[in-house]
């Protein structure tokens, strides 16, 4: 619609496993920490702020798994 914005699911991102590995290294412990981190400029542009939408049917098991906190 001329806004210049591209929906997260239409952007080019790292594949799920590579993104998950990078996010794991951030050592974020909760959804709250993830959301706060996403508001900073530190999030790699190749990792989506809404990984549940982007990685749906591509390995997504939940945010705890994505953060590496799933047992």
Legacy VTK file of the C-alpha trace (Angstrom):
# vtk DataFile Version 3.0
C-alpha trace
ASCII
DATASET POLYDATA
POINTS 71 float
0.000 0.000 0.000
2.944 2.278 -0.496
4.167 2.213 3.101
7.467 0.605 2.172
7.063 -1.978 4.935
7.299 -5.682 4.221
5.458 -8.199 6.409
7.790 -10.351 8.520
6.700 -13.557 6.810
7.694 -12.068 3.419
11.197 -10.925 4.394
14.336 -12.977 3.844
15.587 -14.558 7.068
18.053 -17.210 8.142
16.691 -20.733 8.048
15.170 -21.910 11.311
18.130 -23.903 12.650
20.669 -21.117 11.998
18.407 -18.488 13.548
17.762 -20.717 16.558
21.495 -21.198 17.100
22.155 -17.439 17.035
19.240 -16.728 19.375
20.408 -19.447 21.765
23.770 -17.665 22.034
21.978 -14.519 23.248
21.155 -16.427 26.475
17.688 -14.899 26.782
15.705 -16.633 29.494
12.062 -15.764 28.822
9.495 -14.407 26.414
9.682 -11.082 28.248
13.457 -10.879 27.672
12.935 -11.806 23.996
10.339 -9.057 23.505
12.541 -6.460 25.211
15.539 -7.542 23.130
13.484 -7.230 19.933
12.845 -3.577 20.755
16.563 -2.824 20.686
18.711 -2.379 17.593
20.796 -5.408 18.614
18.583 -8.020 16.920
20.212 -9.314 13.755
18.106 -8.266 10.746
18.212 -11.872 9.525
16.246 -13.046 12.575
12.518 -12.232 12.695
10.896 -10.480 15.632
7.921 -12.784 15.104
9.606 -16.173 14.663
6.363 -18.073 15.311
4.909 -16.655 12.090
8.026 -16.931 9.963
9.049 -20.441 11.043
5.561 -21.952 11.258
5.761 -25.395 9.593
9.559 -25.007 9.376
10.549 -26.492 12.725
8.799 -24.092 15.115
8.006 -25.739 18.469
7.518 -22.634 20.579
9.507 -19.724 21.934
11.061 -21.760 24.768
12.550 -24.130 22.180
13.702 -21.208 20.017
15.467 -19.624 22.994
17.047 -22.973 23.883
15.156 -23.265 27.169
13.021 -26.293 26.289
14.024 -29.376 28.259
LINES 1 72
71 0 1 2 3 4 5 6 7 8 9 10 11 12 13 14 15 16 17 18 19 20 21 22 23 24 25 26 27 28 29 30 31 32 33 34 35 36 37 38 39 40 41 42 43 44 45 46 47 48 49 50 51 52 53 54 55 56 57 58 59 60 61 62 63 64 65 66 67 68 69 70
